[in-house]
Each structure stands twice: as C-alpha cells, then as structure tokens.
Amino acid sequence: WNKIAMKMLENVGLKKRARHKPTEMSGGQQQRVGIARAFVSNPKVIFADEPTGNLDTKTTIDVMQTMVGFARKYNETLIIVTHDPELADYADRVITLIDGNITND
C-alpha cells in the first residue's frame, strides 16, 4: 500500500481495515472508502451523486463532514447532487433545478 492511500484511509478512520473486502464492511465504512478514493489523487473537482443515500443519520453527518472538511483542507471543489435539502445545508452555494431549469432561491 502506498503511503498516500494509507494516510487517506487513516483520515477516514479505516486504517485498520485496509486489507478488508467491501463485503466485510458496513455501508458507512464502504462510503468512507469511497470518499478516500475520491480524494486520494487530489483532484480539482469531485462530483458526488447522492453521497449519503441509504445511510443512517449519524453516518450521513459523518460522511458529509468528512467530505466537506477534505474539500476545504485540500482546496478542492465538491459538487453534490442531492434531493435532500439537509445535505444542501453543507454547501457554500446551492443551485436548484426544477424540470431542468435553474431557479433562483
């Protein structure tokens, strides 16, 4: 395992699970692995489509705080697509689409 990948797994609290298969992890753990994978190569922009779908409230909060924290820490743009207005509260800017048209909120 390279050092960057291990550091990112440590950042999402999964360093000890580095050798586990996805089927050996909970949904929240799998989601955090996905976050680590998204951020490990330091992209300029990260797209997340319903990043917390099927997660419980606590895990949703953990996942969103982690993603937003990483985006700010590494100066990356995070674009989230969601139907959940509570997730939109994590955004610096919200663009709402209704029937394919941008609305002014």
C-alpha positions in Angstrom: 0.0 0.0 0.0 1.4 3.4 -0.8 1.7 6.0 1.9 -0.8 8.4 0.4 -3.6 5.8 0.3 -2.8 4.7 3.8 -2.9 8.2 5.1 -6.2 8.8 3.4 -7.7 5.6 5.0 -6.4 6.9 8.3 -8.1 10.2 7.7 -11.5 8.5 7.2 -10.9 6.2 10.3 -10.3 3.0 8.3 -6.5 2.4 8.5 -7.0 -0.9 10.4 -9.5 -2.1 7.7 -7.1 -1.5 4.7 -7.0 -5.2 3.9 -10.7 -5.9 4.2 -13.0 -6.5 1.3 -16.1 -4.3 0.7 -18.4 -7.2 1.7 -16.6 -7.2 5.1 -17.5 -3.6 5.8 -20.7 -1.7 6.8 -22.4 0.7 4.4 -20.8 3.6 6.3 -17.4 2.1 6.1 -17.8 1.5 2.3 -18.9 5.1 1.9 -15.8 6.3 3.7 -13.6 4.1 1.5 -15.3 5.8 -1.5 -14.5 9.2 0.0 -10.9 8.2 0.5 -10.7 7.0 -3.1 -12.2 10.3 -4.4 -9.7 12.5 -2.6 -6.6 10.4 -2.8 -5.4 11.7 -6.1 -6.1 15.4 -5.2 -8.5 16.2 -8.0 -9.5 19.8 -8.5 -13.2 18.9 -8.7 -15.1 16.0 -7.0 -18.6 15.1 -8.1 -20.8 13.2 -5.6 -24.2 12.0 -6.7 -26.4 11.3 -3.6 -23.3 10.5 -1.5 -25.2 9.5 1.6 -28.1 7.5 0.0 -29.2 4.6 2.3 -27.1 5.8 5.3 -28.4 6.4 8.7 -28.5 10.0 10.1 -25.3 9.7 12.2 -23.3 8.2 9.3 -24.7 10.8 6.9 -23.4 13.6 9.2 -20.0 11.9 9.5 -19.7 11.4 5.7 -20.7 14.9 4.9 -18.4 16.5 7.5 -15.6 14.4 6.2 -16.2 15.3 2.5 -16.6 19.0 3.2 -13.7 19.0 5.5 -11.4 17.3 3.0 -12.6 19.6 0.2 -11.8 22.7 2.3 -8.5 21.3 3.6 -7.2 20.4 0.2 -8.8 23.4 -1.6 -10.9 21.3 -3.9 -14.3 21.9 -5.4 -17.0 19.5 -4.2 -20.2 19.3 -6.3 -23.0 17.4 -4.7 -26.2 16.3 -6.4 -29.0 15.6 -3.9 -32.7 15.6 -3.4 -32.1 16.1 0.4 -32.4 19.8 1.4 -30.5 19.0 4.7 -27.4 18.0 2.6 -27.6 21.2 0.7 -27.0 23.0 4.1 -23.4 21.8 3.8 -22.9 23.8 0.6 -21.4 27.2 0.2 -23.6 27.6 -2.9 -26.9 25.9 -3.8 -28.3 25.7 -7.4 -31.8 24.3 -7.6 -33.1 22.6 -10.7 -36.8 22.2 -11.4 -37.8 20.5 -14.5 -34.4 21.0 -16.0 -34.4 24.8 -15.3 -32.2 26.6 -12.8 -34.4 28.5 -10.3 -33.3 31.5 -8.1 -33.7 30.7 -4.5 
